[in-house]
């Protein structure tokens, strides 16, 4: 996206201009639950991080209780030990993969979006791992802040470089490149 785009859309890159913004140049990409408070750590950023940590931990604990009730349903149905072990292994493996993919997603964009789309079902099954990754990341920063900050600072540097290269009157530059010699 260019810095002069009028409607970047929900998945806009940080190099785009937000609709209705008054400042020229790249705008920060908002984070879920944080908006753009991550830029200057203002607007209740600390309280939002605490709220995100408590909320994700509470959701993970509630999810574990739901999974426990589901496991008790399997025990009541008397499906056998093998099925119980397979269900526990499935949730453990899916949670581990979801944790890893969620944690990696906080620091870099996926290289292959199609592969990430294929893993969506697996990450849905292992939602507890994603919630725990979100909880742990809030101790360091807003989840995804490092990635957005790096992209935003890069976009700002590129924008400043382009703006500084355009200053001045191009007609007054003293370059001989491309000019014809004067006739006498």
Buried (B, 14 or more C-beta within 10 A) or exposed (E): BEBEBEEBEEEBBBBBBBEEEEEEBBBBBBBEBBBBBBBEBEBEBEEBBEEBBEBBBEBBEEBEEEBEEEBEEBEEEEEEEEEEEEBEEEBEBBBEBBBBBBBEBBEEEEEEEEEBEEBEEBBEBBBBBBBBBBBBBBEEBBBBBBBBBEBBEEBBEBBEEEEEEEEEEEEEEEEEEEEEEEEE
